[in-house]
Amino acid sequence: METVIGFTAIAVAILIGLGALGVGIGMGLLGGKFLESAARQPELAPMLQVKMFIVVGLLDAVAMIGVGIALFFTFANPFVEQFIAVTAG
């Protein structure tokens, strides 16, 4: 059972880490493209800024969904119960 819990902890760390890495890269690319487009057409900067913040909110939602799934696996791990059922029977 300790192996299942250990692998779950590793999976949770990878899930949160890769989610945060992906969101960080996405926000960096998004911010860079926003600055490029605002420099090319300054009159469109307010409209582009609104759209950029909407996309940033969606990117954050992806990271929070990953954290939610990771917390589920941490505190209500279905694999431990399945492991106990297999080994007991």
C-alpha positions as CSV (number, residue, x, y, z in Angstrom):
1,M,0.0,0.0,0.0
2,E,2.9,2.4,0.6
3,T,3.9,1.9,-3.0
4,V,0.5,3.1,-4.2
5,I,0.6,6.1,-1.9
6,G,4.1,6.9,-3.0
7,F,3.3,6.7,-6.7
8,T,0.2,8.8,-6.1
9,A,2.4,11.5,-4.4
10,I,4.7,11.5,-7.4
11,A,1.8,11.7,-9.8
12,V,0.3,14.6,-7.9
13,A,3.7,16.5,-7.9
14,I,4.0,15.9,-11.7
15,L,0.4,17.0,-12.2
16,I,0.8,20.3,-10.3
17,G,4.3,21.0,-11.6
18,L,3.6,20.4,-15.3
19,G,0.3,22.3,-15.0
20,A,2.1,25.3,-13.5
21,L,4.9,25.1,-16.1
22,G,2.4,25.0,-19.0
23,V,0.5,28.0,-17.6
24,G,3.7,29.9,-17.0
25,I,4.9,29.3,-20.6
26,G,1.4,30.2,-22.0
27,M,1.2,33.4,-20.0
28,G,4.7,34.4,-21.1
29,L,3.9,33.8,-24.8
30,L,0.5,35.6,-24.4
31,G,2.1,38.6,-22.7
32,G,4.8,38.9,-25.3
33,K,2.4,38.7,-28.2
34,F,0.2,41.3,-26.5
35,L,3.1,43.7,-26.2
36,E,4.1,43.1,-29.8
37,S,0.5,43.8,-31.1
38,A,0.1,46.8,-28.8
39,A,3.3,48.3,-30.1
40,R,2.2,47.7,-33.7
41,Q,-1.3,49.1,-33.3
42,P,-1.5,51.3,-30.1
43,E,-5.2,52.2,-30.9
44,L,-6.2,48.6,-30.4
45,A,-4.4,48.1,-27.1
46,P,-7.5,48.5,-24.8
47,M,-9.4,45.9,-26.8
48,L,-6.5,43.5,-26.9
49,Q,-5.9,44.0,-23.2
50,V,-9.4,42.9,-22.3
51,K,-9.1,39.8,-24.5
52,M,-5.7,39.0,-23.0
53,F,-7.1,39.1,-19.5
54,I,-9.9,36.8,-20.5
55,V,-7.4,34.3,-21.8
56,V,-5.2,34.7,-18.7
57,G,-8.3,33.8,-16.6
58,L,-8.9,30.7,-18.7
59,L,-5.3,29.7,-18.3
60,D,-5.5,30.1,-14.6
61,A,-8.6,27.9,-14.6
62,V,-6.7,25.1,-16.3
63,A,-4.1,25.3,-13.5
64,M,-6.8,25.3,-10.8
65,I,-8.5,22.3,-12.3
66,G,-5.2,20.5,-12.2
67,V,-4.8,21.4,-8.5
68,G,-8.3,20.2,-7.8
69,I,-7.6,16.8,-9.4
70,A,-4.3,16.6,-7.5
71,L,-6.1,17.3,-4.2
72,F,-8.7,14.7,-5.0
73,F,-6.0,12.1,-5.6
74,T,-4.2,13.2,-2.4
75,F,-7.1,13.1,0.0
76,A,-9.7,10.8,-1.6
77,N,-7.4,8.4,-3.4
78,P,-9.6,5.7,-5.2
79,F,-6.5,3.6,-6.0
80,V,-5.8,2.8,-2.3
81,E,-9.3,1.4,-1.8
82,Q,-9.0,-0.6,-5.0
83,F,-5.6,-1.9,-3.9
84,I,-7.0,-3.0,-0.6
85,A,-9.9,-4.7,-2.3
86,V,-7.6,-6.7,-4.6
87,T,-5.1,-7.7,-1.9
88,A,-7.8,-8.7,0.6
89,G,-9.7,-10.9,-1.8
